[in-house]
Amino acid sequence: MKGRKILVVEDELRIRELICDCLVNEDYEVVQAGDGREAMEMFTQSYFDLVILDIMIPEVDGWSVCRRIRKKSGVPIIILTARLEEEDKLMGFELGADEYVTKPFSPRVLLARARALLQRAEGRRGGHDAVLEVPGILINLDSRTVRVQGSVVDMTHKEYELLLYLIKNKGIVVSREQILNNVWDHSYMGDARTVDTHIKRLRSKLRDRARYISTVIRTGYIFEVEG
């Protein structure tokens, strides 16, 4: 995973340098931006494997930057914020963020989150394309691309992992807690609404195949294919 390119967007110089030093020490290539406008310019000029994005930044706020990035790319995004409100976290996930780290934070925790996201994005590599298929949906496990009725559908990494988890558990009712533990991780402190938000986004991208995902009242969800 070393050598991956990470964009760090943070207006507080001390915090930005702390994050960048931590990443550079792990042999990641790091590009810095101090405001939202600069971040978008850098993002359009280069390819990044991960974006670490503070919300309270000048020029263009972090919410807007996240939204604009998501229109262009499925790159993993970690949101940084000093705000603790659950609604802010839900907004971040609604906009397509993959992780949410609250200030003050441990650099080791942030590094672990970054490493985990990069590993998921790396996907499986091999000499041939491994695929997972159900009627109307084809997932290439090597390239981590999803096709719905033949058309490539852009998905965030969390949406991709969620779809993969549901398909691998086809015909089994999975609780929201199981989804949080397997698609996010055991240290994530979010609630069931995070799962519901991502299910809603995933259904919209699956178009008519959204019917495969059924809600099980007071329990969770089940992925079922007709016939």
Buried (B, 14 or more C-beta within 10 A) or exposed (E): BEEBEBBBBBBBEEBBEBBBEBBEEBEBEBBBBBBBBBBBEBBEEEEBBBBBBBBBBEBBBBBBBBBBBBEEBBBBBBBBBEEEEEEBBBBBBBBBBBBBBBBEBEBEEBBEBBBBBBEBBEBEEEEEEEEBEBEBBBBBBBBBBBBBEEEEBBBBBBBBBBBBBBBEBEEEBBBBEBBBEBBBEEEBEBBEBBBBBBBEBBBEBBEEBBEBBEEEEEEBBBBBBEE
